[in-house]
Amino acid sequence: MKITLRSHTLVSPEATCAFARALAPRLAPGDVIALEGDIGAGKTHFARCVIQSLLPAPEDVPSPTYTLVQTYPGQVCEIWHADLYRLTGPAEVFELGLIDAFAAAICLVEWPDRLGDLLPDTSLHMSLAQGGTDEARQAALHWSDAKWDMRLEGLAL
């Protein structure tokens, strides 16, 4: 299995959002983005920017920290934003309906480690970490599914 890795510093929240808006139109039903990083790394900010750019009309995009999952009516398919931080293990994921959403929706999953083996092999992984300044983030993308090679071609990161 070939794993591809790309890394870049996003110098500000605006740069993070610009990257999210550039990635969003390349996403399709069945795509899963596994958002990894410590609390405060920018996972929710990135997800909000992706979601807002895919919505047919602007709307509030709250963090799903307490609801665990928020869904949105995208223009092509539903968009699911999950924050699995409070889950204790993969068994709890089934109750959320997230596994079924992996096949038909665009899914943005914070704390994907809680999924264990349930995370699709076709997922795009994005790790965010504190950068050189308070606002900067170090972003790393990695994937093993060849579909991402084409989807991410020409995307500046």
C-alpha positions in Angstrom: 0.0 0.0 0.0 1.5 3.3 -1.1 1.0 6.2 1.3 1.4 9.7 0.0 2.2 12.6 2.3 2.0 16.4 1.7 2.8 19.0 4.4 2.6 22.8 4.6 2.3 25.6 7.1 -1.0 27.5 7.1 0.0 30.9 8.4 -3.4 32.0 9.7 -7.0 31.0 10.3 -7.8 32.7 7.0 -5.2 30.6 5.2 -6.6 27.5 6.8 -10.1 28.5 5.6 -8.8 29.3 2.1 -7.3 25.8 1.9 -10.6 24.3 3.1 -12.6 26.3 0.4 -10.1 25.1 -2.3 -10.5 21.4 -1.2 -14.3 21.5 -0.8 -15.4 21.4 -4.5 -13.1 18.4 -5.0 -15.1 16.3 -2.5 -17.7 13.8 -3.5 -20.3 11.5 -1.9 -18.5 8.8 0.0 -15.5 10.9 0.9 -14.2 10.9 4.5 -11.8 13.4 5.9 -10.2 12.2 9.1 -9.2 15.3 11.0 -6.5 14.7 13.5 -4.8 16.9 16.0 -4.8 18.2 19.6 -7.6 20.2 21.1 -7.3 23.7 19.6 -5.4 22.6 16.6 -8.0 24.0 14.2 -10.0 20.8 13.2 -13.4 22.4 13.8 -12.4 25.7 12.1 -11.2 23.7 9.0 -14.4 21.6 9.0 -16.6 24.7 9.3 -14.9 26.3 6.3 -15.4 23.2 4.2 -19.0 22.9 5.2 -19.9 26.5 4.6 -18.4 26.5 1.2 -20.5 23.4 0.2 -23.9 24.7 1.5 -26.4 26.1 -1.0 -27.1 29.0 1.4 -25.1 30.4 4.3 -26.0 29.0 7.8 -24.5 28.6 11.2 -22.1 25.7 11.6 -21.8 24.9 15.3 -19.2 22.5 16.7 -20.6 19.0 17.2 -18.7 18.5 20.4 -21.9 17.9 22.4 -24.3 16.7 19.7 -21.5 14.3 18.3 -22.9 14.7 14.8 -24.3 17.6 12.8 -25.7 17.1 9.3 -26.1 19.6 6.5 -27.9 19.6 3.1 -25.1 20.0 0.7 -25.7 20.7 -3.0 -24.5 17.2 -4.1 -25.1 15.1 -1.0 -25.5 15.4 2.7 -22.5 16.7 4.7 -21.8 15.1 8.1 -19.5 16.7 10.7 -18.7 14.4 13.6 -16.7 15.1 16.8 -16.0 11.7 18.4 -13.9 13.1 21.3 -16.4 12.0 23.9 -16.8 8.4 22.6 -15.1 5.6 24.5 -14.9 3.2 21.6 -15.9 2.1 18.1 -19.1 0.3 19.3 -20.8 3.7 20.1 -20.3 4.9 16.5 -23.0 2.6 15.2 -25.7 4.4 17.2 -24.8 7.7 15.4 -25.4 6.3 11.9 -22.0 7.5 10.8 -21.0 4.2 9.2 -23.9 4.4 6.8 -23.0 8.0 6.0 -19.5 7.0 5.0 -21.0 5.5 1.8 -23.3 8.3 0.7 -22.2 11.6 2.3 -19.2 13.8 2.7 -18.0 13.1 6.2 -15.6 15.3 8.2 -14.6 13.3 11.3 -12.7 14.9 14.3 -11.0 12.4 16.6 -11.1 9.6 14.0 -9.0 7.3 16.3 -12.2 6.6 18.1 -13.4 4.7 15.0 -10.7 2.1 15.2 -11.0 -0.3 12.2 -14.3 1.4 11.2 -12.5 4.3 9.5 -12.6 3.6 5.7 -9.3 2.8 4.1 -10.2 5.4 1.4 -10.1 8.3 3.9 -8.1 11.4 3.5 -6.2 12.1 6.7 -5.4 15.7 7.7 -3.3 16.3 10.8 -3.2 19.8 12.2 -0.6 21.0 14.8 0.5 24.3 16.2 2.8 26.2 13.8 5.5 28.7 14.5 3.1 31.4 15.7 -0.2 31.4 17.7 -2.2 31.6 14.5 -0.2 29.3 12.3 -0.9 25.6 11.8 1.2 22.8 10.4 -1.0 20.8 8.1 -0.1 17.3 6.8 -2.3 15.3 4.5 -1.8 11.6 3.9 -3.7 9.0 2.0 -3.3 5.5 0.5 -6.3 5.5 -2.0 -5.2 6.6 -5.5 -8.4 8.6 -5.9 -6.8 11.3 -3.8 -3.8 11.6 -6.1 -6.1 12.9 -8.9 -8.4 14.9 -6.6 -5.6 16.8 -4.9 -3.6 17.4 -8.1 -2.8 21.1 -8.4 -4.2 21.9 -5.0 -1.8 24.2 -3.2 -1.0 23.0 0.3 
